[in-house]
């Protein structure tokens, strides 16, 4: 019985690990009708996925816009060359992201499914 329990636990752990993926997103700042925002405005991943975001400011040379996901303690300031942000989506939920340098800019959300 003990061996069966250990084997079941090992299989469950392996199954969870086998489903994790690296999810890549290219985030760009844009301006539409005078409103600056990050696009895409929604990213969807699964809990356990590795997330790689390449965030780039497309609003002109020398223009810097922040990118923060407070729920994951991410605070970056990408420029026109871009910034690669990597983390593991280790908790499920909806996590807003925004420009922490310019609070009036429109943000979006990271959705982490269970």
Backbone as CSV, one residue per row, in Angstrom:
resi,resn,N_x,N_y,N_z,CA_x,CA_y,CA_z,C_x,C_y,C_z
1,UNK,0.827,-1.200,0.000,0.000,0.000,0.000,0.864,1.254,0.000
2,UNK,1.938,1.220,0.824,2.825,2.375,0.924,3.489,2.661,-0.421
3,UNK,3.949,1.618,-1.123,4.594,1.796,-2.436,3.607,2.353,-3.462
4,UNK,2.357,1.897,-3.394,1.338,2.383,-4.313,1.085,3.872,-4.080
5,UNK,1.047,4.286,-2.813,0.853,5.686,-2.468,2.018,6.541,-2.972
6,UNK,3.243,6.064,-2.809,4.431,6.785,-3.287,4.399,6.891,-4.809
7,UNK,4.055,5.811,-5.470,3.993,5.815,-6.936,2.922,6.779,-7.436
8,UNK,1.781,6.807,-6.759,0.700,7.718,-7.139,1.137,9.172,-6.965
9,UNK,1.800,9.464,-5.853,2.283,10.829,-5.601,3.315,11.234,-6.640
10,UNK,4.221,10.328,-6.980,5.253,10.626,-7.988,4.608,10.871,-9.353
11,UNK,3.620,10.073,-9.704,2.924,10.247,-10.970,2.194,11.584,-11.012
12,UNK,1.552,11.961,-9.931,0.847,13.246,-9.874,1.818,14.399,-10.027
13,UNK,2.971,14.323,-9.374,3.989,15.370,-9.489,4.506,15.446,-10.914
14,UNK,4.804,14.299,-11.530,5.296,14.285,-12.903,4.246,14.826,-13.858
15,UNK,2.985,14.498,-13.653,1.909,14.983,-14.520,1.799,16.494,-14.462
16,UNK,1.924,17.056,-13.272,1.863,18.510,-13.118,3.028,19.167,-13.826
17,UNK,4.211,18.596,-13.660,5.403,19.158,-14.293,5.320,19.043,-15.819
18,UNK,4.758,17.969,-16.310,4.711,17.740,-17.747,3.819,18.756,-18.453
19,UNK,2.843,19.337,-17.748,1.924,20.264,-18.373,2.409,21.714,-18.354
20,UNK,3.422,22.004,-17.543,3.927,23.382,-17.482,4.591,23.729,-18.816
21,UNK,4.357,24.946,-19.267,4.918,25.404,-20.534,5.628,26.722,-20.319
22,UNK,6.450,27.091,-21.293,6.987,28.444,-21.314,6.082,29.250,-22.224
23,UNK,5.457,30.262,-21.653,4.532,31.113,-22.395,5.236,32.430,-22.677
24,UNK,5.348,32.798,-23.947,6.053,34.016,-24.338,5.076,35.058,-24.872
25,UNK,5.290,36.305,-24.431,4.449,37.415,-24.855,5.336,38.580,-25.276
26,UNK,4.947,39.265,-26.326,5.600,40.504,-26.752,4.661,41.642,-26.397
27,UNK,5.019,42.409,-25.375,4.211,43.535,-24.910,4.793,44.818,-25.485
28,UNK,3.931,45.678,-26.016,4.381,46.937,-26.606,3.515,48.079,-26.104
29,UNK,4.159,49.216,-25.821,3.382,50.403,-25.497,2.925,51.022,-26.806
30,UNK,1.684,51.440,-26.825,1.119,52.106,-28.000,0.287,53.286,-27.516
31,UNK,-0.013,54.181,-28.437,-0.887,55.300,-28.128,-2.035,55.293,-29.119
32,UNK,-3.259,55.268,-28.593,-4.461,55.251,-29.416,-5.362,56.388,-28.932
33,UNK,-5.644,57.324,-29.811,-6.491,58.476,-29.474,-6.018,59.184,-28.203
34,UNK,-4.719,59.321,-28.081,-4.145,60.025,-26.940,-4.009,59.209,-25.669
35,UNK,-4.410,57.930,-25.702,-4.327,57.062,-24.534,-3.172,56.081,-24.738
36,UNK,-2.246,56.063,-23.774,-1.101,55.146,-23.849,-1.436,53.875,-23.075
37,UNK,-1.013,52.737,-23.642,-1.333,51.455,-23.005,-0.345,50.381,-23.431
38,UNK,-0.323,49.296,-22.678,0.423,48.101,-23.043,-0.508,47.163,-23.807
39,UNK,-0.037,46.629,-24.915,-0.789,45.634,-25.682,0.077,44.403,-25.893
40,UNK,-0.462,43.199,-25.829,-1.873,42.898,-25.585,-2.253,43.253,-24.152
41,UNK,-3.525,43.482,-23.946,-3.985,43.918,-22.630,-4.358,42.756,-21.706
42,UNK,-4.367,41.542,-22.238,-4.634,40.368,-21.417,-3.681,39.243,-21.811
43,UNK,-3.076,38.637,-20.803,-2.231,37.455,-21.003,-2.838,36.330,-20.171
44,UNK,-2.981,35.141,-20.752,-3.558,34.005,-20.042,-2.535,32.876,-20.022
45,UNK,-2.246,32.369,-18.815,-1.317,31.262,-18.622,-1.918,30.298,-17.609
46,UNK,-1.259,29.167,-17.411,-1.684,28.207,-16.398,-0.712,28.266,-15.222
47,UNK,-1.235,27.986,-14.049,-0.403,27.929,-12.863,0.726,26.923,-13.100
48,UNK,1.951,27.326,-12.816,3.117,26.483,-13.039,3.869,26.816,-14.311
49,UNK,3.229,27.550,-15.233,3.909,27.937,-16.472,5.040,28.918,-16.195
50,UNK,6.085,28.814,-16.993,7.120,29.833,-17.015,6.606,30.925,-17.948
51,UNK,6.731,32.169,-17.534,6.243,33.298,-18.323,7.442,34.138,-18.735
52,UNK,7.510,34.446,-20.018,8.567,35.305,-20.546,7.901,36.435,-21.323
53,UNK,8.068,37.650,-20.811,7.488,38.834,-21.444,8.618,39.690,-21.985
54,UNK,8.551,40.008,-23.266,9.471,40.989,-23.825,8.681,42.278,-23.943
55,UNK,8.987,43.229,-23.053,8.268,44.500,-22.994,9.101,45.574,-23.687
56,UNK,8.478,46.274,-24.643,9.180,47.279,-25.431,8.345,48.542,-25.537
57,UNK,9.004,49.685,-25.327,8.335,50.977,-25.490,8.422,51.377,-26.959
58,UNK,7.297,51.536,-27.607,7.238,51.876,-29.033,6.803,53.324,-29.252
59,UNK,6.960,54.164,-28.243,6.460,55.540,-28.342,7.553,56.564,-28.624
60,UNK,8.672,56.130,-29.120,9.728,57.065,-29.497,11.009,56.855,-28.715
61,UNK,12.091,57.214,-29.347,13.420,57.055,-28.749,13.509,57.844,-27.443
62,UNK,14.064,57.204,-26.441,14.236,57.846,-25.151,12.992,57.855,-24.283
63,UNK,11.890,57.314,-24.791,10.647,57.275,-24.021,10.642,56.012,-23.168
64,UNK,10.437,56.166,-21.885,10.430,55.019,-20.990,9.056,54.893,-20.344
65,UNK,8.563,53.681,-20.317,7.293,53.391,-19.665,7.477,52.195,-18.757
66,UNK,6.880,52.264,-17.603,7.025,51.192,-16.631,6.106,50.026,-16.918
67,UNK,6.473,48.897,-16.342,5.644,47.694,-16.432,5.718,47.011,-15.076
68,UNK,4.586,46.912,-14.414,4.559,46.271,-13.104,3.384,45.312,-12.989
69,UNK,3.663,44.174,-12.350,2.624,43.234,-11.924,2.841,43.091,-10.426
70,UNK,2.104,43.862,-9.648,2.324,43.903,-8.202,2.177,42.537,-7.546
71,UNK,1.222,41.732,-8.010,0.993,40.414,-7.417,2.165,39.467,-7.558
72,UNK,3.079,39.763,-8.477,4.282,38.962,-8.676,5.552,39.755,-8.359
73,UNK,5.376,40.938,-7.768,6.498,41.799,-7.377,7.438,42.100,-8.552
74,UNK,6.837,42.346,-9.714,7.605,42.703,-10.917,7.490,44.201,-11.118
75,UNK,8.637,44.868,-11.210,8.686,46.298,-11.478,9.851,46.519,-12.442
76,UNK,9.542,46.879,-13.664,10.566,47.089,-14.688,10.291,48.395,-15.428
77,UNK,11.310,48.908,-16.110,11.162,50.124,-16.918,11.758,49.868,-18.296
78,UNK,11.014,49.191,-19.174,11.510,48.882,-20.511,11.670,50.138,-21.370
79,UNK,12.629,50.120,-22.284,12.819,51.223,-23.221,12.582,50.719,-24.644
80,UNK,13.044,51.485,-25.641,12.809,51.101,-27.037,13.590,49.853,-27.453
81,UNK,14.570,49.442,-26.665,15.327,48.214,-26.960,14.634,46.985,-26.383
82,UNK,13.766,47.201,-25.429,13.011,46.103,-24.831,13.662,45.557,-23.576
83,UNK,12.877,44.881,-22.794,13.317,44.269,-21.542,12.643,42.916,-21.433
84,UNK,13.431,41.862,-21.195,12.872,40.525,-21.027,12.614,40.299,-19.539
85,UNK,11.386,39.921,-19.229,10.948,39.691,-17.857,10.537,38.223,-17.760
86,UNK,11.161,37.485,-16.834,10.857,36.056,-16.685,10.427,35.770,-15.261
87,UNK,9.402,34.917,-15.122,8.957,34.466,-13.806,8.100,33.220,-13.965
88,UNK,7.861,32.545,-12.854,6.982,31.378,-12.832,5.623,31.812,-12.297
89,UNK,4.572,31.473,-13.008,3.203,31.781,-12.574,2.831,30.757,-11.499
90,UNK,3.211,31.031,-10.256,3.063,30.048,-9.194,1.812,30.235,-8.333
91,UNK,0.971,31.196,-8.705,-0.293,31.363,-7.973,-1.385,31.751,-8.962
92,UNK,-2.549,31.150,-8.776,-3.678,31.392,-9.677,-4.394,32.680,-9.293
93,UNK,-5.024,33.299,-10.287,-5.808,34.497,-10.036,-5.704,35.477,-11.186
94,UNK,-6.232,36.656,-10.967,-6.165,37.738,-11.950,-5.279,38.819,-11.355
95,UNK,-4.205,39.152,-12.076,-3.201,40.081,-11.589,-3.105,41.264,-12.551
96,UNK,-3.528,42.440,-12.115,-3.445,43.619,-12.982,-1.992,43.984,-13.277
97,UNK,-1.751,44.509,-14.491,-0.460,45.118,-14.776,-0.701,46.525,-15.281
98,UNK,0.305,47.378,-15.119,0.170,48.781,-15.489,1.542,49.406,-15.623
99,UNK,1.559,50.664,-15.989,2.776,51.464,-16.002,2.878,52.136,-14.631
100,UNK,3.875,51.759,-13.852,4.023,52.348,-12.525,4.632,53.749,-12.581
101,UNK,5.190,54.137,-13.723,5.768,55.468,-13.886,4.719,56.510,-14.267
102,UNK,3.630,56.061,-14.897,2.572,56.950,-15.377,1.219,56.341,-15.004
103,UNK,0.705,56.632,-13.817,-0.533,55.993,-13.340,-1.750,56.180,-14.245
104,UNK,-1.768,57.219,-15.065,-2.939,57.450,-15.924,-2.975,56.513,-17.130
105,UNK,-1.862,55.843,-17.418,-1.852,54.941,-18.574,-2.716,53.721,-18.291
106,UNK,-3.260,53.173,-19.347,-4.161,52.028,-19.228,-3.334,50.753,-19.072
107,UNK,-3.737,49.915,-18.154,-3.050,48.652,-17.930,-3.839,47.490,-18.493
108,UNK,-3.604,46.339,-17.935,-4.284,45.133,-18.388,-4.245,44.107,-17.279
109,UNK,-4.278,42.818,-17.663,-4.321,41.775,-16.650,-3.609,40.507,-17.102
110,UNK,-2.981,39.891,-16.139,-2.423,38.554,-16.300,-3.403,37.615,-15.622
111,UNK,-3.927,36.655,-16.385,-4.874,35.674,-15.841,-4.124,34.347,-15.720
112,UNK,-4.035,33.849,-14.483,-3.360,32.580,-14.221,-4.417,31.564,-13.819
113,UNK,-4.640,30.593,-14.698,-5.652,29.567,-14.459,-5.100,28.466,-13.568
114,UNK,-5.951,27.890,-12.754,-5.560,26.805,-11.839,-5.166,25.583,-12.605
